């Protein structure tokens, strides 16, 4: 009987410089079938190809290497142009692949299969910019499905919802398409939660469909040392660098920050980072206090 639902789940974390950028990824596979095979793969180079070996496949590579991103963008000029736009900065957050396959065990029986990948992202470590999803390289095989449902949820709100009644329509949609969902941080409390769902209803006749996509941050080019891209170089930029040194070179911050602090900061030893952060925090308080006192004095003069 084709009414038993089996679910496979997997959790993993990606750590970088003692802070999690991709805090958690969950993949989940549901297949309404009496006999189910599924696989979830974490890390490594990403390649999804629908095959008869599994009803459902989920593969995710968090913070993928530059070579994996380049290989994935090959023959996808629209996504490649958006990701590598002149004057932009980018962070490849994840490469994801979803594949759904019917086995051809009972060609007159309808089956429903779904794969879900959920991400929890620390936007403070990613910097400012937009959330981009680049859809890449769909593959299909067999007679075709009855329906395919694709959905993206951001912070619990559906931001993309597509339904297809043919493989041809799905291939057209998933082939080299750029989806830009605006600012990464807008409306985010804590971490940014993303969910990707692909669900197929098909006869159990060997029909298969799979696709990959790139999740990334796209920002505008910032000035040297302006690691938070807010238009100036200050202590907040050092704190961004402290949390994630991959954002840039400390020497750029030293060269463009005020001389009293920047000249005293060589490449710091790990034990001095917390102390320096405390000094910077104190400098903010003192500066704000002086500004407030000047404001009070000016009002007294006017009165």
C-alpha positions, -999 to +999 in steps of 0.1 A: +000+000+000+012+035-009+001+053+022+031+049+046+051+081+050+088+077+058+109+106+069+147+109+070+163+139+087+199+151+092+214+180+111+249+195+107+268+227+115+294+245+095+320+265+116+343+292+104+368+311+126+351+298+157+318+314+146+290+297+126+280+315+094+258+287+083+247+277+118+225+247+109+213+229+079+185+203+080+176+181+052+144+162+052+130+137+028+094+125+027+082+098+004+047+084+005+055+049-004+057+014+011+093+010+000+115+041+003+152+047-004+167+082+002+201+098+007+214+131+021+249+141+015+268+169+033+299+187+021+322+180-008+317+189-045+281+191-055+267+171-083+230+160-085+218+136-112+185+119-109+191+082-108+170+051-101+190+043-069+170+066-045+135+080-044+149+113-031+183+130-029+194+161-009+229+173-011+242+205+005+277+221+006+279+249+031+304+277+023+315+260-009+349+264-024+356+289-052+363+261-076+329+244-068+311+277-073+329+282-106+321+247-118+284+252-108+281+285-127+296+270-159+270+273-187+248+294-165+255+329-179+226+347-162+234+335-127+272+339-133+267+376-144+246+384-114+270+367-090+301+383-105+287+417-113+313+445-115+317+464-083+300+438-062+311+416-033+298+381-028+297+352-004+288+318-015+267+305+014+256+271+001+253+249-030+222+227-028+209+199-049+175+182-048+165+151-068+132+131-068+129+097-086+102+072-090+113+035-093+089+022-120+078-005-096+041+001-102+035+023-132-002+027-126+003+039-090+007+076-080+034+085-056+043+118-039+079+126-030+094+157-014+128+170-003+134+199+020+166+218+029+164+242+058+192+268+066+198+290+096+223+318+088+242+342+110+238+375+090+261+394+113+290+374+099+279+377+063+279+415+061+254+437+044+239+428+010+211+410-008+201+373-006+204+357-041+194+323-051+207+312-085+188+282-101+211+259-120+211+229-143+178+211-141+177+175-153+148+153-162+142+117-173+113+095-181+076+101-190+073+131-167+055+140-135+019+150-128+029+180-108+060+196-093+058+221-065+088+244-056+087+268-026+112+290-008+103+303+026+122+332+043+116+338+080+084+318+079+071+338+049+067+322+015+088+343-010+087+320-040+059+295-048+058+277-082+037+248-095+044+230-128+023+205-147+051+194-172+088+187-171+093+212-200+078+241-180+099+231-149+131+229-169+125+264-184+119+279-149+149+262-132+174+268-160+198+296-152+174+319-133+183+346-108+160+352-077+169+382-056+150+385-023+164+418-011+184+426+020+196+397+040+189+414+074+155+430+068+130+416+094+155+391+108+156+385+146+185+362+155+194+340+125+180+342+090+159+310+085+155+297+049+136+267+037+136+251+002+110+225-007+106+205-039+077+180-041+067+158-071+036+138-077+041+112-104+031+077-115+057+052-103+069+049-139+106+059-137+100+097-139+128+117-124+136+154-118+166+171-102+181+205-099+208+225-081+210+261-069+235+285-054+225+305-022+247+336-019+251+371-004+256+400-029+267+434-018+282+465-032+319+471-031+330+488+001+359+511+008+392+498+022+386+488+059+348+495+057+340+459+066+304+465+074+298+486+043+282+515+061+303+543+044+329+549+071+358+531+088+353+528+126+354+504+155+324+485+143+344+475+113+371+460+135+345+440+154+332+426+121+368+417+111+374+401+146+344+378+141+353+369+105+388+378+094+379+366+059+360+399+052+393+417+044+427+428+056+433+444+089+459+466+074+431+483+054+413+491+086+445+504+102+453+527+073+418+543+073+408+544+109+419+572+134+456+572+141+454+570+179+439+535+178+448+522+144+486+528+148+486+509+180+470+478+165+494+455+147+480+421+138+468+413+173+475+382+192+443+362+199+445+370+236+444+408+229+413+407+207+388+408+236+408+437+252+409+457+220+372+451+215+366+465+250+387+495+243+368+502+212+335+498+230+346+523+256+357+547+229+321+546+215+307+554+250+331+582+257+326+598+222+288+596+226+291+611+261+312+640+248+288+646+220+259+647+245+277+672+268+285+695+239+249+694+229+239+704+265+264+732+266+252+746+233+217+747+245+228+765+277+246+791+256+215+797+235+193+800+266 
